[in-house]
Amino acid sequence: MKRWAMGAVGSFTGFFNTIQQLLYLAFSLQLYFVYSKRIKNFFSNTYRLQLNWLRNFLFIYTFLFLYGALQDVVNISIVELTWIEKWWYQFFSALAVIYIGIKGFFTDTTTLNGLDFNRRENFPNNKIKDMTNLAMKGKASLPTETERQRVMDYMISEKPYLDADLNITDLANSLKMSRSQLSETINLGFGKNFNDFINTYRVDAVKDMLSKNAQRNLSLLGIAYECGFNSKATFNRVFKKITGNSPTDYLKVTT
């Protein structure tokens, strides 16, 4: 009877632990992907702020969770595993903890200090579309044409997008606007988040340099850096998203 009770308690504990890990993974992945979307309303280049090491850890943890669950099924239903066979799960779990510890310790997150994702200015993409549709039906107001023109004129005359570290706070200060006012103007007035808005100008700048045969003196990546991009991965992804072609294919088509 005592052995049965201990087995029942062990089974309940194992089940509870599994549910706990599953919920941790689900909520952590949700928080990460929400974060990776929302930082685009604050920064023009997000490659170094994506915290990909944290995403990698969550994927590794997911793999370990599935591996551990499979191990339990085999141990209970097929054959009892030896401690050596079970040891690998503990070994890889330890490596994952070491990985997250080292990457977390050496990651500079000071740039992210003071961000408030709950402010009214942080419109996700679906909210931007909803507000724009409501405005077209006369049920909501969009930023005035004067505000839009003011931002456009500044972007053309001062070219702030050439600064790879440009963020929405700096641009708002330059325009003598509040951050929320600028964010609302970009989100609702142009129908884009801050990141997409700035990168559109950068892609246009790249295209302009290519039309002037800048590729004779600079590589494509060099041109991208001149136009405000700070990583090859971001440049390729953004350029293809906006033009429909990779930078290399675009160059072949236009030359």
The 8 nearest C-alpha neighbors of each residue, nearest first, counted from 0:
[[1, 3, 2, 4, 5, 6, 7, 8],
 [0, 2, 4, 3, 5, 6, 7, 8],
 [1, 3, 5, 0, 4, 6, 7, 8],
 [4, 2, 6, 0, 1, 5, 7, 8],
 [5, 3, 7, 1, 6, 2, 8, 0],
 [4, 6, 2, 8, 7, 3, 9, 1],
 [7, 5, 9, 3, 4, 8, 10, 2],
 [6, 8, 4, 10, 9, 5, 3, 11],
 [7, 9, 5, 11, 6, 10, 12, 4],
 [10, 8, 6, 12, 7, 11, 5, 13],
 [11, 9, 13, 7, 12, 8, 6, 14],
 [10, 12, 14, 8, 13, 9, 15, 7],
 [11, 13, 9, 15, 10, 14, 16, 8],
 [12, 14, 16, 10, 11, 15, 9, 17],
 [13, 15, 11, 17, 16, 12, 10, 18],
 [16, 14, 12, 18, 17, 13, 11, 19],
 [17, 15, 19, 13, 14, 18, 12, 20],
 [16, 18, 14, 20, 19, 15, 21, 13],
 [19, 17, 21, 15, 20, 16, 22, 14],
 [18, 20, 16, 22, 17, 21, 15, 23],
 [21, 19, 23, 17, 22, 18, 24, 16],
 [20, 22, 18, 24, 23, 19, 17, 25],
 [21, 23, 25, 19, 24, 20, 26, 18],
 [24, 22, 20, 21, 26, 25, 27, 19],
 [23, 25, 27, 21, 22, 26, 28, 20],
 [26, 24, 22, 28, 27, 23, 29, 21],
 [25, 27, 29, 23, 28, 24, 22, 30],
 [28, 26, 30, 24, 29, 25, 23, 31],
 [27, 29, 31, 25, 30, 26, 24, 32],
 [28, 30, 26, 27, 32, 31, 33, 25],
 [31, 29, 27, 33, 28, 32, 34, 26],
 [30, 32, 34, 28, 29, 33, 27, 35],
 [31, 33, 35, 34, 29, 30, 28, 36],
 [34, 32, 30, 36, 31, 35, 29, 37],
 [33, 35, 31, 37, 32, 36, 30, 38],
 [36, 34, 32, 33, 37, 38, 49, 31],
 [37, 35, 33, 34, 38, 39, 32, 123],
 [36, 38, 34, 39, 40, 35, 33, 123],
 [39, 37, 40, 41, 36, 35, 34, 42],
 [38, 40, 194, 37, 41, 42, 36, 193],
 [39, 41, 193, 38, 192, 37, 194, 42],
 [40, 42, 167, 38, 39, 166, 193, 43],
 [43, 41, 166, 44, 39, 194, 45, 40],
 [42, 44, 194, 166, 165, 197, 45, 193],
 [45, 43, 42, 46, 163, 164, 194, 228],
 [44, 46, 48, 47, 49, 42, 43, 39],
 [47, 45, 48, 49, 44, 233, 230, 229],
 [48, 46, 45, 49, 50, 44, 51, 230],
 [49, 47, 45, 50, 46, 108, 38, 44],
 [48, 50, 51, 46, 47, 35, 45, 38],
 [51, 49, 52, 48, 53, 54, 47, 35],
 [50, 52, 54, 53, 49, 55, 48, 47],
 [51, 53, 55, 50, 54, 56, 102, 99],
 [54, 52, 56, 51, 55, 50, 57, 99],
 [53, 55, 51, 57, 56, 52, 58, 50],
 [56, 54, 52, 58, 53, 57, 51, 59],
 [55, 57, 59, 53, 58, 54, 60, 52],
 [58, 56, 60, 54, 59, 55, 61, 53],
 [57, 59, 61, 55, 60, 56, 62, 54],
 [60, 58, 56, 62, 61, 57, 55, 63],
 [59, 61, 57, 63, 58, 62, 56, 64],
 [62, 60, 58, 64, 59, 63, 57, 65],
 [61, 63, 59, 65, 60, 64, 66, 58],
 [64, 62, 66, 60, 61, 65, 67, 59],
 [63, 65, 61, 67, 62, 66, 60, 68],
 [66, 64, 68, 62, 67, 63, 69, 61],
 [65, 67, 63, 69, 64, 68, 62, 70],
 [66, 68, 70, 64, 65, 69, 63, 71],
 [67, 69, 65, 71, 70, 66, 64, 72],
 [70, 68, 72, 66, 71, 67, 65, 73],
 [69, 71, 67, 73, 68, 72, 74, 66],
 [72, 70, 74, 68, 69, 73, 75, 67],
 [71, 73, 69, 75, 74, 70, 76, 68],
 [72, 74, 77, 70, 76, 71, 75, 78],
 [75, 73, 79, 71, 78, 80, 72, 76],
 [74, 76, 72, 73, 71, 77, 79, 78],
 [77, 75, 73, 72, 74, 78, 79, 71],
 [78, 76, 73, 74, 75, 79, 72, 80],
 [79, 77, 74, 73, 80, 76, 75, 72],
 [78, 80, 74, 75, 81, 77, 73, 76],
 [81, 79, 74, 84, 78, 85, 82, 73],
 [80, 82, 84, 83, 85, 79, 86, 74],
 [81, 83, 85, 84, 86, 80, 87, 79],
 [84, 82, 86, 81, 85, 87, 80, 88],
 [85, 83, 81, 86, 82, 80, 87, 88],
 [84, 86, 82, 83, 87, 88, 81, 80],
 [87, 85, 83, 89, 84, 88, 82, 90],
 [88, 86, 90, 89, 85, 91, 84, 83],
 [87, 89, 91, 90, 86, 85, 92, 67],
 [90, 88, 92, 86, 87, 91, 93, 85],
 [89, 91, 87, 93, 92, 88, 86, 94],
 [92, 90, 94, 93, 88, 89, 87, 95],
 [93, 91, 89, 95, 90, 94, 88, 96],
 [92, 94, 96, 90, 91, 95, 89, 97],
 [95, 93, 91, 97, 92, 96, 98, 90],
 [94, 96, 98, 92, 93, 97, 91, 99],
 [95, 97, 93, 99, 98, 94, 100, 92],
 [98, 96, 100, 94, 95, 99, 101, 93],
 [99, 97, 95, 101, 96, 100, 94, 102],
 [100, 98, 102, 96, 97, 101, 103, 95],
 [99, 101, 97, 103, 98, 102, 104, 96],
 [100, 102, 104, 98, 103, 99, 97, 105],
 [103, 101, 99, 105, 104, 100, 106, 98],
 [102, 104, 100, 106, 101, 105, 99, 53],
 [103, 105, 101, 102, 106, 100, 107, 99],
 [104, 106, 102, 103, 101, 107, 100, 108],
 [107, 105, 103, 104, 102, 108, 50, 101],
 [106, 108, 109, 105, 110, 104, 103, 111],
 [107, 109, 110, 111, 106, 112, 48, 103],
 [110, 108, 112, 111, 107, 113, 106, 114],
 [111, 109, 108, 112, 107, 48, 113, 114],
 [110, 112, 109, 108, 114, 113, 48, 38],
 [113, 111, 109, 110, 114, 108, 115, 107],
 [112, 114, 115, 111, 110, 109, 116, 108],
 [115, 113, 112, 111, 116, 41, 110, 38],
 [116, 114, 117, 118, 113, 121, 112, 111],
 [115, 117, 118, 114, 121, 37, 34, 38],
 [116, 118, 115, 119, 121, 120, 114, 122],
 [119, 117, 120, 116, 121, 115, 179, 122],
 [118, 120, 121, 117, 122, 179, 116, 183],
 [119, 121, 179, 118, 182, 122, 183, 180],
 [122, 120, 119, 118, 123, 116, 40, 117],
 [121, 123, 126, 120, 127, 124, 186, 119],
 [122, 124, 126, 125, 127, 121, 37, 36],
 [125, 123, 127, 126, 122, 128, 192, 191],
 [124, 126, 128, 127, 123, 129, 122, 130],
 [127, 125, 129, 123, 128, 124, 122, 130],
 [128, 126, 124, 130, 125, 129, 187, 122],
 [127, 129, 131, 125, 126, 130, 132, 124],
 [128, 130, 126, 132, 131, 127, 133, 125],
 [131, 129, 133, 127, 132, 128, 126, 134],
 [130, 132, 134, 128, 133, 129, 127, 187],
 [131, 133, 135, 129, 134, 130, 128, 136],
 [134, 132, 138, 130, 136, 139, 135, 131],
 [133, 135, 139, 137, 131, 136, 140, 132],
 [134, 136, 132, 133, 137, 131, 138, 139],
 [137, 135, 133, 134, 138, 132, 139, 131],
 [136, 138, 134, 135, 139, 133, 140, 132],
 [139, 137, 133, 134, 136, 140, 135, 132],
 [140, 138, 134, 133, 137, 141, 130, 136],
 [141, 139, 134, 142, 138, 137, 133, 130],
 [140, 142, 187, 188, 134, 143, 139, 131],
 [143, 141, 184, 188, 146, 144, 140, 187],
 [144, 142, 145, 146, 141, 147, 188, 184],
 [143, 145, 147, 146, 148, 142, 188, 149],
 [144, 146, 148, 143, 147, 149, 142, 150],
 [147, 145, 149, 143, 144, 148, 150, 142],
 [148, 146, 144, 150, 149, 145, 151, 188],
 [149, 147, 151, 145, 150, 146, 152, 144],
 [150, 148, 146, 152, 147, 151, 145, 153],
 [149, 151, 153, 147, 148, 152, 154, 146],
 [152, 150, 148, 154, 153, 149, 147, 155],
 [153, 151, 155, 149, 154, 150, 148, 156],
 [152, 154, 156, 150, 155, 151, 157, 149],
 [155, 153, 158, 151, 152, 157, 156, 150],
 [156, 154, 152, 153, 158, 157, 151, 159],
 [155, 157, 153, 154, 158, 152, 151, 159],
 [158, 156, 153, 159, 154, 155, 152, 160],
 [157, 159, 154, 160, 155, 156, 161, 153],
 [160, 158, 161, 157, 162, 154, 165, 170],
 [159, 161, 162, 158, 197, 227, 201, 165],
 [162, 160, 227, 226, 159, 158, 163, 225],
 [161, 163, 160, 227, 165, 164, 159, 226],
 [162, 164, 227, 165, 228, 229, 161, 44],
 [165, 163, 162, 166, 44, 43, 42, 227],
 [166, 164, 162, 163, 43, 169, 42, 160],
 [167, 165, 42, 168, 169, 43, 41, 164],
 [166, 168, 170, 41, 169, 171, 42, 178],
 [169, 167, 171, 170, 166, 178, 172, 41],
 [170, 168, 172, 171, 167, 166, 173, 165],
 [169, 171, 173, 167, 172, 168, 174, 166],
 [172, 170, 176, 174, 168, 178, 173, 169],
 [171, 173, 175, 169, 170, 174, 176, 168],
 [172, 174, 170, 171, 175, 169, 176, 168],
 [173, 175, 171, 176, 172, 170, 150, 153],
 [176, 174, 172, 173, 171, 177, 170, 178],
 [177, 175, 171, 174, 172, 181, 180, 178],
 [176, 178, 180, 179, 171, 181, 175, 172],
 [177, 179, 181, 171, 180, 168, 182, 176],
 [178, 180, 182, 120, 177, 181, 183, 119],
 [181, 179, 177, 183, 178, 182, 184, 176],
 [182, 180, 184, 178, 183, 179, 171, 185],
 [181, 183, 179, 185, 184, 180, 186, 120],
 [182, 184, 186, 180, 181, 185, 187, 120],
 [185, 183, 188, 181, 142, 182, 187, 186],
 [184, 186, 189, 182, 188, 183, 187, 181],
 [187, 185, 191, 190, 183, 192, 184, 182],
 [188, 186, 190, 184, 189, 183, 185, 127],
 [187, 189, 184, 185, 142, 190, 186, 141],
 [188, 190, 185, 191, 187, 186, 184, 147],
 [189, 191, 187, 186, 188, 127, 185, 128],
 [192, 190, 186, 189, 196, 195, 185, 193],
 [191, 193, 186, 40, 195, 194, 196, 39],
 [194, 192, 40, 196, 195, 39, 197, 41],
 [193, 195, 43, 39, 196, 197, 192, 42],
 [196, 194, 198, 192, 197, 193, 191, 199],
 [195, 197, 193, 199, 194, 198, 191, 192],
 [198, 196, 199, 194, 200, 195, 160, 43],
 [197, 199, 201, 195, 200, 196, 194, 202],
 [198, 200, 202, 201, 197, 196, 195, 203],
 [201, 199, 203, 198, 197, 202, 204, 160],
 [202, 200, 198, 204, 203, 199, 226, 227],
 [201, 203, 205, 199, 204, 200, 198, 238],
 [204, 202, 206, 200, 201, 205, 207, 199],
 [205, 203, 201, 207, 202, 206, 226, 200],
 [206, 204, 202, 208, 207, 203, 226, 209],
 [205, 207, 203, 209, 204, 208, 210, 202],
 [206, 208, 204, 210, 205, 209, 203, 211],
 [209, 207, 211, 205, 213, 210, 206, 204],
 [208, 210, 212, 206, 211, 213, 207, 205],
 [209, 211, 207, 208, 212, 206, 213, 253],
 [210, 212, 208, 209, 213, 207, 214, 206],
 [213, 211, 209, 214, 210, 215, 208, 216],
 [212, 214, 215, 208, 209, 211, 216, 217],
 [215, 213, 217, 212, 216, 218, 209, 219],
 [216, 214, 213, 212, 217, 218, 209, 211],
 [215, 217, 214, 213, 218, 212, 221, 222],
 [218, 216, 214, 221, 215, 222, 213, 219],
 [217, 219, 221, 220, 214, 222, 216, 215],
 [220, 218, 222, 221, 223, 214, 217, 246],
 [219, 221, 223, 218, 222, 224, 231, 217],
 [220, 222, 218, 224, 223, 219, 217, 225],
 [221, 223, 225, 219, 220, 224, 217, 218],
 [222, 224, 220, 226, 221, 225, 228, 219],
 [223, 225, 228, 221, 227, 226, 222, 229],
 [226, 224, 222, 223, 227, 221, 161, 228],
 [227, 225, 161, 223, 224, 201, 204, 228],
 [228, 226, 161, 163, 162, 224, 225, 160],
 [229, 227, 224, 223, 163, 230, 226, 234],
 [228, 230, 224, 163, 227, 44, 231, 233],
 [231, 229, 233, 232, 228, 234, 46, 224],
 [230, 232, 234, 233, 235, 220, 229, 228],
 [231, 233, 235, 230, 234, 236, 46, 237],
 [234, 232, 236, 230, 231, 235, 237, 46],
 [233, 235, 231, 237, 232, 236, 238, 228],
 [236, 234, 238, 232, 233, 237, 231, 239],
 [237, 235, 233, 239, 234, 238, 240, 232],
 [236, 238, 240, 234, 239, 235, 233, 241],
 [239, 237, 235, 241, 240, 236, 234, 242],
 [240, 238, 244, 243, 245, 242, 236, 241],
 [239, 241, 237, 238, 243, 242, 236, 244],
 [240, 242, 238, 239, 243, 237, 199, 202],
 [243, 241, 239, 244, 238, 240, 245, 249],
 [242, 244, 239, 240, 241, 245, 238, 249],
 [245, 243, 239, 242, 249, 248, 246, 238],
 [244, 246, 239, 248, 247, 249, 235, 238],
 [247, 245, 249, 248, 250, 244, 238, 235],
 [246, 248, 250, 249, 245, 251, 219, 244],
 [249, 247, 251, 245, 250, 246, 244, 252],
 [250, 248, 246, 252, 251, 247, 244, 245],
 [249, 251, 247, 253, 248, 252, 254, 246],
 [252, 250, 248, 249, 254, 253, 247, 246],
 [253, 251, 249, 250, 254, 248, 247, 244],
 [252, 254, 250, 251, 249, 210, 209, 248],
 [253, 251, 252, 250, 210, 249, 209, 212]]
